[in-house]
Amino acid sequence: MTDVTFDAHLIDRLRSAQHIVVLTGAGMSAESGIATFRQGPSALWTNVDPEEVATPKAFGRDPERVWRWHLERRDSMAAAQPNPGHIALAELEQHVPRLTLITQNVDGLHRRAGSHNVIELHGNLLQARCATEGTIYDTWPAPPPLPRCPECNALLRPNVVWFGERLDSALLEQAQAASFDCDMLIAIGTSGLVAPAATFPMNARAQRALLIEINPEKTPLSRHVRYGFRQPVGHVLPALVAAAWPPSARALAPLGSPATIKT
Ligand code: BV8
């Protein structure tokens, strides 16, 4: 992988940012061994139709199949570890006055890496929710064949947002407000195809925030960003944070000096 270089303007903007929004998608967790949705032979939607496993209708039609598909992903997420990209984001949060991390991912890895201000826009697959009362459970009885709510005996469902389902309105409002307020938005590991998450970078652009994308592939967002890094997040983000806030006790290089990190 080639060295990553960052120009002085980007480093200055990062160091002086007052509110950074970070939007992450499945690519953020790819280096933790968790499958993405749309890219390559192991991509989830290459091997199953989302209409069969990721909609309320699918759950009504065949809850056992929906649970089997989700439990397989949940087990891989529970076994996964945060990667250097997750860890760099947690470090970035410590350096800036305010960082809002909006994730489409349901693997819980941002919080496990130490990020605090995390909006889990599409829920958390390590939790289950009562399909009737909405009570959320961090643990639940193994599906015998289907897990049921200990309170009301209704079916439990994975605590994620399926296609065609509304997002939690409070989380959505929080994410939208952040995207209109930030002075920088970094989109990481998302194909930018799913609404309403895909609208946040455009909100940021509308109020002249600096747009950055970290994704080995181009996306519909790519033509709008000021800086596009076509490499894996685990390679780019730790280098970017180290370039802006060198880990040694050395005094920070004077503002305006370029930084190249050998990685
Ligand atoms: C709603 C559940 C309204 C959790 C998910 C027609 C046009 C436009 C919109 C629609 C439409 N028809 C329907 C809609 C709305 C629909 C939608 O947007 N559909 C799309 C597909 C067209 N949206 C919804 O249904 C949402 N709800 O709108 O409700 C409503 C109003 C009133 C009443 C009722 C309803 C709900 C959307 C949430 C769906 N749930 N997941 C889970 O199980 O995971 S979506 C799923 O795909 C993910 O959660 C994620 O959000 C989404 C996008 O995937 P990405 O995260 O971007 O992942 P992907 O694989 O696509 O891309 C990965 C990227 O990473 C790639 O670019 C790759 O290059 C890159 N990468 C790989 N490795 C790395 C890397 N990058 C960096 N480093 C690496 N190492």
Residues whose N, C-alpha, C, O or C-beta is under 5 A from the ligand:
A	BS01	BV8	G25 A26 G27 M28 A30 E31 T36 F37 R38 Q39 Q104 V106 H122 V160 V161 W162 F163 G164 E165 R166 G189 T190 S191 G192 L193 V194 A195 P196 I214 N215 P216 E217 Q231 P232 V233
